[in-house]
Amino acid sequence: MKLLLVAAVALIDADGRVLISERPAGKALAGLWEFPGGKVEAGERPEETLIRELREEIGIEVAEPCLAPLTFASHPYEDFHLLMPLYACRRWQGTARPLEGQRLAWVKPAKLRDYPMPPADAPLIPALIDLLSPFGN
């Protein structure tokens, strides 16, 4: 079974909310909500992937030192096995905006389960709740 490496990030604002993105129509798992990120390309490190994807998908600039590894997901899909490190990021330049037709939502960690997510994303939620619990989830 093919191993697919995908990097994701939990962008955390000053109010302790996390940015999630709805997969647009026409893409696999359309309509489900996920953490921003994407496939790690050949020769690319996960941090480089996130810097590139955040620029392309939501128009923000992130410096590599602002990406802190938090947890990861390992999930078998029918045709591949997904390995997805999740980074936390509290500092970036610009304002997140949907550049690929997706919807964005800033959500308190305790409310993330209210949004349908792909099977690999949902297990990442407890780490975010633990990290951000002082924010009154």
C-alpha positions in Angstrom: 0.0 0.0 0.0 1.3 3.4 -1.0 2.2 5.8 1.9 1.0 9.4 1.4 2.7 12.1 3.4 0.5 15.2 4.0 1.4 18.1 6.2 -1.3 20.1 8.1 -1.4 23.1 10.4 -3.6 24.4 13.1 -3.5 28.2 12.7 -4.4 29.6 16.1 -5.6 33.1 16.5 -5.4 35.4 19.6 -8.8 34.1 20.8 -7.6 30.5 20.8 -9.7 29.6 17.7 -8.4 27.3 15.0 -8.8 27.8 11.2 -10.4 25.0 9.3 -11.2 24.8 5.6 -14.0 23.1 3.7 -13.0 20.9 0.8 -14.6 22.4 -2.3 -16.9 20.6 -4.7 -15.0 18.5 -7.2 -12.3 17.4 -4.8 -12.1 14.1 -3.0 -14.0 14.3 0.3 -15.7 17.5 -0.8 -17.8 19.2 1.9 -15.7 17.9 4.7 -13.7 20.3 6.9 -9.9 20.0 7.4 -6.9 21.7 8.7 -5.0 23.7 6.0 -2.1 22.0 4.3 -1.3 19.6 1.5 0.7 16.8 0.0 4.4 16.9 0.6 6.1 16.9 -2.8 9.3 15.0 -3.7 12.3 16.7 -2.1 10.2 18.9 0.1 10.1 19.0 3.9 6.7 19.2 5.6 7.5 22.7 6.8 8.2 23.8 3.3 4.9 22.2 2.2 3.0 24.2 4.7 4.7 27.5 3.8 3.8 26.9 0.1 0.3 25.6 0.7 -0.7 28.4 3.1 0.5 31.0 0.6 -1.4 29.3 -2.3 -4.6 28.3 -0.4 -5.2 31.2 2.0 -2.8 33.9 1.1 -0.7 34.1 4.3 3.0 34.0 4.9 4.4 31.8 7.6 8.1 31.6 8.7 9.4 28.1 9.4 10.3 28.9 13.1 6.6 29.6 13.7 5.6 26.0 12.8 5.7 23.8 15.9 5.1 20.1 15.6 2.1 19.1 17.7 0.9 15.6 16.8 0.2 13.3 13.9 -2.4 11.1 12.3 -1.8 7.7 10.7 -4.9 6.5 8.8 -5.4 3.7 6.3 -7.6 4.6 3.4 -8.7 2.1 0.7 -6.0 2.9 -1.8 -3.2 4.4 0.4 -2.0 5.0 4.0 -2.0 8.6 5.1 0.6 9.9 7.5 -0.1 13.5 8.5 2.0 15.6 10.9 0.0 18.5 12.4 1.8 21.6 13.3 0.6 24.5 15.5 1.2 28.1 14.3 0.3 31.3 16.2 2.1 33.8 14.0 1.8 34.7 10.3 1.7 37.7 8.0 -1.5 38.6 6.2 -5.2 37.8 6.6 -6.4 34.3 5.8 -8.8 34.3 2.9 -10.2 31.6 0.6 -8.2 31.6 -2.6 -9.4 28.2 -4.0 -13.1 28.5 -3.7 -13.2 26.9 -0.2 -15.0 28.2 2.9 -13.0 29.0 6.0 -14.1 29.0 9.6 -12.4 30.0 12.9 -13.5 27.5 15.5 -12.9 27.0 19.2 -11.2 23.6 19.7 -14.2 22.1 21.6 -16.5 23.0 18.7 -14.3 21.3 16.0 -16.3 18.1 16.3 -19.4 20.0 15.1 -17.8 20.1 11.6 -17.7 16.8 9.6 -14.0 16.0 8.9 -12.1 13.3 7.0 -11.3 10.3 9.2 -7.6 11.3 9.4 -8.3 14.8 10.7 -10.8 14.1 13.5 -8.3 12.2 15.8 -6.1 15.4 15.8 -8.8 17.4 17.7 -7.9 16.1 21.3 -4.4 17.5 21.0 -5.7 20.9 20.1 -8.2 20.8 23.0 -5.4 20.0 25.4 -3.1 22.7 24.0 -5.8 25.4 24.0 -7.8 24.4 27.1 -7.0 27.7 29.0 -9.1 29.5 26.3 -12.4 28.3 27.8 -13.4 25.7 25.3 
